[in-house]
Amino acid sequence: MCGIIGITGHAAAVDGVVAGLRRLEYRGYDSAGVVTTDPEGLRVVKRAGKLDNLAGALDGQPLSASTALGHTRWATHGEPSDRNAHPHLDPSGRVAIVHNGIIENYQTLKAELGDVRFASDTDSEVVAHLIAEQLTASSTAATAADGTPDLLAAVRAVVARLEGAYALCVVAADDPETLVVAKHEAPLIVAQAEGVGYCASDVAALIEHTNEVAALLDGQFARITPQGIEVVDVDGVPATPHAYTVDWDLAAAEKQGYDHFMLKEIHEQPQAVADTLLDRLNAPAPGLPPRLQLDELRIDEGEFSRIDKVFILACGTSLHAGMVGKLAIEHWAGIPVDVEVASEFRYRDPIVDPHTLVIAISQSGETIDTIAGAAHARNQRAPVIALTNVVGSTLAREADGGLYTHAGPEVAVASTKAFTTQIVGCLLLGLYFGQARGRVYSSEVADILERFDRVPDALREVLELDGQLRELAQRYHDVDYTMFIGRHAGLPIAMEGALKLKEISYLHAEAFPAGEMKHGPIALIEPGSLVVALAPAGHVFGKMVSNIQEVRARGASVLAIGTAGSTAALTEHADDVLTLPEPPHELAGPILSVVPLQLFSYHVATLRGEDVDQPRNLAKTVTVE
Ligand code: G6P
């Protein structure tokens, strides 16, 4: 939530900041703003609404400076408006800040400042006031050895008083070439390239400048100047951030001719799945049978024999991937698995001990609910595995072990390729645990992996249904209510289908286990309702057909998603039937069956004229609770 970028030492810093904000806009798009520094003072331009509003304002009021700081906002405190847009200044205009997170004690801090007028309703503005106060008080620690005000020391002193989560970036008029940043429970990376210093919320904003970055750890601060970056801890002692190399480039973060990022990312799925499956089967030593190896896991195979329970923690789309993970782990490893909404986990009393394995799934690796849930489990000495798409993300760093999906950058708010690769990650983990616990023989593992290798081609076949899905969207884009139903591996996909549709088209959509419908939800069905039924061939197909008949009898139109082996039987029960190839393994079925639902939602949303990549009220990376 909220994107930050700062640049110092670049002749076109403002242009660089606006370009960086474009790549961060998926983090929030309620307003955007920029501040520049020079010895004459700070200059701020900010506008409510999307970044284009700010860009337009800058066209009419160009700013030129070598140091600039920008922000794109997802509103928490204070409505989206010009005055609540960041950056925020102190009353004297000496200090400007941008903030991602929530300052929980902002009201107390405001009260401590006494009779001061605030220019916004945000929780963030108070930080600018406090830093300016620090710089002004001559006897504070906020003074360098030569007696000049020390912005880094002032920020450290103020941050010690903050409660909540923050990635903060601060500039001051009297130190115009310096950016000072602080990080606690919200992501912040820093980088230096060719005499230019950078900070940003994530690498997408910096990838056109460098792929060598460093993620600050909680409690770290950095002073960024064109000459270099100094990182310290809360006591001012030099500290080391997490440095890493980004393994994708600018082209991967661009639309490449597609109308929307979401469409591009849907079409990238065959490659993303193939990349996530790549090179997983290896002989441990010459002459030995090949085994599934997950090198990044960093948890010894032997440890899995001690695990007697698994929790999967995730939010949103990642949660639905976790539901497939449960099926895979229980099937291959025979360990009971609970899938938990991460935001609920630490506020109850989950039974977690060192024999519990926690798998935290997060595309971004920065979702605060998932990070906090994983930390809660670690405090109880449970090993935590992070399944993430972002190397160097907070979750990846804090977990005991990990598995990366190789989806490349996902920009659209509605997650697609991250989801299918998360399912691949879950299948690999389930198979690996089964292998480690001696429940799946090496030959079976090799056979299953060989079948998974056929998934990318099957995905390409599914993508060819796009034309049919556009027609279906034409027919159904005005329905009042859509219910998605499924059983077994179809249920997580029903849930994901409903989420996709509501996220980007704002249509009312819900998902239910098909067998549960008769206990209440079927009362919602009336003529004009649409039911999307996941009905692949398999052991629950007969039951799905009965459930389809039940909703049809009550006047719903039925769109059935079947497979080659099931569609002949479906045609007499459904208004529309889509035929997917038979998946090479039943548990890989969800990877295929979600794709038509992604495309259906995409076409419905575009037909309704909605902003597919930036749906209202949402943000891609949710760093507040
Ligand atoms: C937001 C996004 C969803 C995403 C969820 C979890 O709500 O809009 O697309 O599934 O966060 O994100 P994560 O990065 O943890 O997978």
Residues whose N, C-alpha, C, O or C-beta is under 5 A from the ligand:
A	BS01	G6P	C315 G316 T317 S318 I361 S362 Q363 S364 G365 T367 V413 A414 S415 A619 K620 V622
